[in-house]
């Protein structure tokens, strides 16, 4: 149940936020096809298409607070007889104490055990018997739980989530069971995954010296093994409360009915004093750092350049996403064409951002082809970064990037589940639920000059950490 960011080397980049229904997508595609056939009336129909696109991208929602501080967001969409209920808690791996890591991810598993009124290990059985499904995910900033059902099961979904919050089963038997499950998951998805330390963020220990983003999102197994039952219960009591959560209902439902059930199941859950967060300030790097990591699961080295960059809430983070697309999104991108196609120096090239609440992480890198020197490849990448810092990209390339973002936004938010998560995240971490309706506008307002200045500001040598990610066999050779 990890959140995995994969792009090319199993890393995905985007938290996308522009929802469009299937009917609107089809209409837009038909119009686009028609425009390409009728070039003489391109201007007129382009205006028409933009107007329809703007309507499609608008996500209507209502939000309010319960008396206990739980925030509620309702998004109605009757395009399919389906509903999603999601609860996101403002707690993640960064909130763990030293020596007590892994708790946030542990609860992602533990809270499927059962509750006072849901028998142990019957959660999934109840879901599937009513035509539903569900899951959860964790990162450094938040933990979310979601369920998707046919529309007539909204009451069940709300009751189950209220049960999960009000009185879950947290006993030694559940702890022992989930501890073994998590160990196996870590072994399978991280310890045995090629380039796993990059995919799951273990290399962030080299990018952050002070911030808790330096710790693995899943924590350390030795901490979980040493943790007592009381410590697990204390973690739950500290973070799992209605006033540290947002509830989203999205899909085909009756709003009046939904509000009644939400009040019945959630408003009576007691509010507690929320823990005070102390933001850890990570000082700026002033000189380049180079480190080595070894991986027994790979045969070809990876070279990476890691940067601490701004919170995903900041405009500069969006500009860096645009830069990432220019550098490595697709076979026509700068790094892929140069390093993979033309010079045959790499099997794959990538750049991506992991967007987080306090800071983000930006990585540029490549999997080296046999016989390629890491220093030679770094030199080639630096040449392209320098061009971004000193030259303006073309109008054509800028438009190409905008088109890619729009397509990705449309595809990733065509489901109510995707919309629910975006609404929850924007409220909880960005403090602006309506950010969902601003994302594409921000992307389209980014200028060529802004791209140049942001590249110049953040992608400098003195701000980066170079990571030589090598096969384990090279460690033995060096010894």
N, C-alpha and C positions, 0 to 999 in steps of 0.2 A: 504493500500500500504506500509506496513511495510516490512523491511527486518527482517525475523524471523529466529533465530538460534535454531534449535530444535534437541535435541538428547535425546531420551527416555522420558524425561518429556517435550516433545515438543521443544527440542533444537537440531539444526543441527550444525555441526562443520566445515565442510571443505569448503574452497575456492579451488576447484580442477581445475587442469590446464593441463591435458594431453589429448588432443583430438585425437580421432580415428574414422574413418568413419565406417559406419555399415558393409560395405564389409570387412574391415580390421578386425573388431571384429569377424565376422563369421569365417574368415580364421584362426584367432588366436585360437578360440575355437575348431575348427576342428583339428588343429595341436595338441593342448593340449590333446584332447581325444585320438588321435592317439598315442601320446607319452606314455600315461598311459597303452595302450594295448601292446606296443612294448618296454618293458623295456630293452631288450638286446641291443637296438640301441639308448638308452636314450641320451647318450652324444652327438652323432652326430646331432640328431634332436633338442636337446636343443640349440646348437649353431645356428642352422637354425632358430629356433623360436625367439631367442634373436635378430637376424638380422632383421627379419620381424617386431618384436615389436618396434625396434628402428626407422625403417622407418615410422611405423604407428604413432608414437608419435611426429614426426616432424611436426610442423605447419609452413607452408610457409606464409610469409606476406611481404608486402611492406609498408614503412612508409615515410612520408615527411611532410613538413610544408607549409601552405599557407602563403602568404605575410602578413596576419594580425595576424600570430602567432598560428592559429588553427593547431593542429597536426592531421594528417590523417593516418589511418591504413587500408590497404586493404588485405583481406584474401579471396582467391578464393577457392571454393569447389563446384564442379559440380555434386556431388552425388545425389542432389535433386534440383528441380527447385524452390528454395526458397532463399530469401535474408533477412538479418537482417541489419538494420541501427540503430546504437546506438551512442548517444552523452552523454558523462560523463563529469560533471563539478566538478572542484576541490573545492567543498564547501559542508560542512556538519554541523551537530549540534555543533561541537567544535568551529566553526567560528562565532557563534552568540554572541552578546553582552549581558551582564548581564541585566536582565529586559526586554530583547527583544528576548527571546528564542522561538523556534518552527517555525522560519521562513524557515529553510531549508526544513523541512518536509512539511510545508505549500505549498511551491512552487512545490513540487512533485505533489500536487493535482491541484494547481492553473493553471499550464501551460497546462492543458487539456481543459481550458475554451474556447479558440479560439484565433484568431489573427485578424489583420487588414483585411486579405483576407480569413480567415476561420470563418464563422459565429459562433456566440456564441452557445456553447453546441452542435456543429455539428462535433466535432473532431472524436469521436468514430463512428459516423454514416458514415463519409467518409471512415474511415478505413475498417469497416465491409462490406461496399458496394463494395469495391475493393478486398475483400478476405483477408484482413489483420487483424492484432491484435497488441496491444501494451500495455505498462505499464511503470511504473517508480518505483524507489526505492531510499531510503535515508539511510545513516548511519551517523556516527559522522564525517567522512572524505570526503564523496563525494555524489553526487546525479546523477543518470543516468536515461535516457529516451530511450526507444527502441521501434522499430516497426518491425514486420515481415510480409512479403508479398510474393505472387508469384513473380518470378524473373522479370516479365515484368512490375512490379510496382516500380522499384527502383527509377525512376525519381520522382514519387509522394512522396515516403518516404523522399527523400532528400529535396524536396521543403518544406514539412511539418515541418521538423526539422529546416530548415533555418527560416521559419516563426515563429516558437516557440522562436527562439533566437532573431530575428530581431525586431518584433513588436507584442508581445503578448498582450492580453487584461488583464490589471491590473487596475480594477476600483472597486468602493465600492460595487457594486452589486456582482461581482465575489468574493470579500473578504468575504462578509457576507454569501454567499452561501457555500463556502468552509469551513468557520469557523464551521458551523453547521455539515457539513459532517465529519470533523476531530474530533469534540467532540464525535460524535456517534461512530466513529472508535476507539477512545481511550477507551470509555466506554466498547465497545464490546470486543476488543482485549487485553486490558490491565487491566482496572479496574475490569472487570468481568471474566477475564481468570485465572484459577487456576495457582498459582505460577507465575503470570504475572510480578511481579517486578524482578524476576530472568530472565525470558525469554527476557524481553524488556530492561534490563539493569538499572533499577532504583536502584538496590542495589549497583551500582558502586559508588554511593555517599560515601559509606563507604570505598572503596578501594582507591579513589583519593581524596586528600585533596586540591590540587591546580589546577590540570588540568581540562579542561572543559569536559573531559570524565565523570566527576562526575554527569553531568546533564543528565536527560532523553533525549533520542534521539529525542522524539517528542516535547520536551519543556514543558512549563507550560501553561495551559489553560488561567490562569489569565493574562499572558503576551500577548497572542494573542488577548484576549478580549480588552486589553488596547491599543493595537497598532493602530496607525493612518494609513490612506491610504498612506501618504507620507513615512512612515517608511517601509512599504512593498515595495514601489517603490524604495526606497533607497537601500534596500537589493539586489534587482534585479540588479540595476545599478552598485553596488559594485562588484558583483561576476559573473554575467552572461555576459560573453564576449568571443569572439573566442579564445583569447590568454589565457583563463583559462579553456580550454576544449579540449577534444580529440574526434574525429569522427571516428567511425569504420564502414566499410562496409564489411560484410561477407556473403559468399554464392555463388550462381551461377549468375555471371554477367560478362559483357565485361569491362575489365579494362580501356581501352581507353575512352569508352563511360562514365563510372563512373567518371573518372577524369575530363572530360569536364563538367558534371553536377555539380560536387562538386565545381569546380571553378566558374561556373555560379551562384550558389546559396549561396555560403559561402564566397568566397574571397572578395566580396565587403562589407561585414559586418565590420564596423569600429573596429579597435583595440583600446583598452583603457588601461590606466595604471592599471596594476594589483595591488591589495592591498598587502601590505607587511605583511607577517605572522610573528608573534613572537612566537617561540616555547616555550611552558610552560614546565619547568622542574619540574617533580614530584619527590620530595625527597624520598629516600629509607626509607622504614619502618624498624624500629629497635627493635620493640617489638610487640608481638601478641596483637590483638585488638578483642574484642567480642561485637557484636551488636545484637539487636533483631528487627525483622520486623514482622508485623501481616498482615494476608490476610483473608478477609471474605469469600473467595471462596474455601477454602480448609478445610479438616477434619483431615488430617495427616500432622504432622510437616515435614519440610525439614531441614537438616543441611548442610550448605555449607561452604567451605573454599576457600576464594578468594585471588588471588595473582596478583600484577602488574608484568607483564612480558615484554620481549622486543618486539619491533616493528615486525610486520609480515615479514619485509624485512630481518631480521637477522636470521642467521642459527640456533641459539638457539631456536627460535620460532618453527622451523620445528622439532627440537628434542623434544620439549614439545608436539607437535602433536603426535609424535611417542609414547611418554610416555602415553598420553591420551588413545591411542588405546590399549596399553598394559593393562592399568588399567581397562577400562570399555567398550571396543567395543565388544559387543557380549556376549552370555551366557557363553562362555568359558573364558572370561576375568577375571582378578584377583579379582576385587571388586565385580562383579556380582556373581561369583562362591562362594566367601567367605560370603558376606553379605546377598545375596538373597537366594542362593541355600542351602548352608551348615548351616549357623547360623540363618537363618530366621530373621535377624535383620532389614531388609529393603525390601520394595517392589520394589525399583529400586535404582540403583547406577549409577553415571555418573561422567565424567570428560570431560571438553572441553575448548577450547580456542576461544575467540572472537578476530580474528586478526585485528588489527587497525594500523594506520600509525605511530603514535608517540610511543605508548605503546600498548601492548595487555592485555587482561584480561584472567586469567586462573581460572577455578572453578572446585573443586572436591566436591562431595556431595552425598546425598542419601535421599530418602523419607523413613522416619522411619516406621517400622511396629509397631503395637500397643504393648505397654509395653516395647519398646526399649528406653533406655536412650541415649540422645545425646552424653553425655560424653563417654559412653561405645562404641558407634559407632566411635567416633573420635579416640579413642584408637586403634580400629581395623584398621582403615584407616592409622593411623600413623605407625603401624607395617609394612604395605605394602610399604609405602613411604620409610621407613628406609631400607627395603630390596633393593629397587631400588637404594638407595644412597650408599649402602655398598657391594652389590653383583652384579654380571654380569648376565644378562638374558641369556637363552640358545640360541644356534644357531638356533634351531627349532623355538623358539618364535620370534626371530628377523626376520627370513624368513617369518613367518606367517604375521607379521606386514607389511613387504614389499609387500606381495601379496595382502593384503587388500587395501593398498594405490593404487596399480596399478589398481585393479578392480574399485575402487571408481573414480579414475582419468578417466578411460576409460568411465565409465557410465555417469559421469557428464558432460563430454565434447564431447559427441557424437552428440550434436546439435550445429548448427552454432550460435545460441543465446548464449549458454554457452561459446563458444570460443570468441565471440565478447566482452562479459563482461570481460573475463579474460585478453584479450589483452588490453582493455581500462584501467583496474585497474592496470595492471603491468606497463604500461607506466606512468599513472597519479600519482600513489602513490608510486611505487617502482622505477620509473625512468629507467626501463629496460623492454621493450616490450618482448624481447626474453626470459625472465624469464619463459614464458610458456613452453619452450623447455628444461628447466633446473630442473624443480620441481622434477621429478621422479629420476633424477640423484642424486639430493641432498639427497632425502630420502634413496636411495640405498647405499649412501656413509656414512650414519650415523652408527657409531660403537657402540658396547655394552659398551665400556669404556666411550664414549661420553654421552650415555644415563645416566650412573651412575653419571658422573660429573655435567651434567645439572640438574638432580634431586637434587643433593647435593647443587647446587648453588641457585636454585630458590624456591624449595619446602621446605623451612625451616620454623619453627614455628614463628620465629621473623619477618618474612616477610608477614605473612598471617593475614587475617581478618576472624574470625569465625562468621557465620551468622546463628542465630537461627530464622528460618522462620516458624512462628507459626500460627495456626488458630486464627481468631479474638476472638473466645470464650475464649481462654486462657488469653487474655488481660483482659477480664471482670472478669475472675476468680482471676487473680492476683491483681485486684483492690479491 
